[in-house]
């Protein structure tokens, strides 16, 4: 398959390295320096001396591919959608963003649109080096368009050391992930704890349960089932520093808008705990600037 | 006047030093070491070479006084009330605790009971040394019993460098202070900012306004008037580290129960922002123990 991966972050690099073993992969990046590095040296997965050779181009040089995988963050999605609507005609596009903020934008894309959830742990170490910190899977679903294209992706991409699975209900797939993010991300950032803090500290756990219940009410999911799931994820990733805590520590903008912001935008009911953490994370994003 | 001050913390020491200039003051403390230090050397107000001589006794040695001033923290009030109900007959008792948690206990005391709010900044430096970090005033009101006794206190205690004033409505007096505490204390602790952070950071300010509105609804106070007051206090104390932030930094128990806890206990309505910060402060109190 000719695969175009858009975005040279941790997930883009990881996908590029694993998929280029069987496919003709091009990774589209924003900066010339990253393009050159990858073209000259390939991508390295940390603790693995082998380099994975693939082609890199700038996003502005987007070419025809059999399918596209969009791995940029929610905040950069606007530019990418602009490129895609102009250039892509028939090829399916798979979106792998966190949260659900991007879902509101996907109707703009004509052909087949798929969404997916990445459960790999990955950390970008350098412009062409990624650490694969946790082996997981990618689960994908049809958002609109043809199921056949998605089946082809699953069949062609899946390998035992890089599982790709399909599920039927995109809302449940993204919703489950959103709930996990809406609980673990803001609370770990607010209390400056690793993911395990969500279950080890009884008061943080009680806040987490409230957040989970509010999120499930908005998305129409079973609250006690999802709360079990959130706790399992917190347990399985207990030593991990959540992406939001990482962003706050490094004084970067977080994915607050795509997570708690999405829930607040999609309900008319009061969800005060979600609203409290949403405003708190905004406060923490600004705190560095004010102090 | 024969005055018995119960509690050898910052406020007890400050009161002792100022009042012993005109009155026969005994300060009642918990530990023998502090009793001895004060009896031998008196109390020092930092940056003032003069020592204020007064008598110290243990709380268990409580004697007859013309009036008692209770300066212990909310958490230690149980023991003190036990002593007072056994020993005090007719002498009035003035309570100077933060918050309103103590109000629920005051009906146990027979004679005249007064409550007051201390607006002095004071920091205990050693067992007989207090730093007077901010000159302010003490405002007192009748909780139950005779007004004459309170008028005598105000007349006898008031000095230009140590103002003591009387107000008519104890609920408004303590309520106003409680609202200030219920906004500034938890938010400064949660976001690790000085008091000015409440007004400088627009998102923290918006959380503060919500907390103020919830508190005013519980206490039946005018919300916009109190919100002006909270902002003025935050402005006037902008460089100060709040007592709750101090307690959290030093991994001590905070006055959470007497502040947000009081509001939650005294309403049947949902006050979710107050509930969120109440649980958050409990989480932070435990955090040190778990990590």
Boltz contact constraints between the chains, C-beta under 6 A:
constraints:
  - contact:
      token1: [A, 200]
      token2: [B, 290]
      max_distance: 6.0
  - contact:
      token1: [A, 201]
      token2: [B, 283]
      max_distance: 6.0
  - contact:
      token1: [A, 201]
      token2: [B, 286]
      max_distance: 6.0
  - contact:
      token1: [A, 201]
      token2: [B, 290]
      max_distance: 6.0
  - contact:
      token1: [A, 203]
      token2: [B, 279]
      max_distance: 6.0
  - contact:
      token1: [A, 203]
      token2: [B, 282]
      max_distance: 6.0
  - contact:
      token1: [A, 203]
      token2: [B, 283]
      max_distance: 6.0
  - contact:
      token1: [A, 204]
      token2: [B, 283]
      max_distance: 6.0
  - contact:
      token1: [A, 206]
      token2: [B, 279]
      max_distance: 6.0
  - contact:
      token1: [A, 207]
      token2: [B, 279]
      max_distance: 6.0
  - contact:
      token1: [A, 272]
      token2: [B, 272]
      max_distance: 6.0
  - contact:
      token1: [A, 273]
      token2: [B, 276]
      max_distance: 6.0
  - contact:
      token1: [A, 276]
      token2: [B, 273]
      max_distance: 6.0
  - contact:
      token1: [A, 276]
      token2: [B, 276]
      max_distance: 6.0
  - contact:
      token1: [A, 279]
      token2: [B, 203]
      max_distance: 6.0
  - contact:
      token1: [A, 279]
      token2: [B, 206]
      max_distance: 6.0
  - contact:
      token1: [A, 279]
      token2: [B, 207]
      max_distance: 6.0
  - contact:
      token1: [A, 282]
      token2: [B, 203]
      max_distance: 6.0
  - contact:
      token1: [A, 283]
      token2: [B, 201]
      max_distance: 6.0
  - contact:
      token1: [A, 283]
      token2: [B, 203]
      max_distance: 6.0
  - contact:
      token1: [A, 283]
      token2: [B, 204]
      max_distance: 6.0
  - contact:
      token1: [A, 286]
      token2: [B, 201]
      max_distance: 6.0
  - contact:
      token1: [A, 290]
      token2: [B, 200]
      max_distance: 6.0
  - contact:
      token1: [A, 290]
      token2: [B, 201]
      max_distance: 6.0
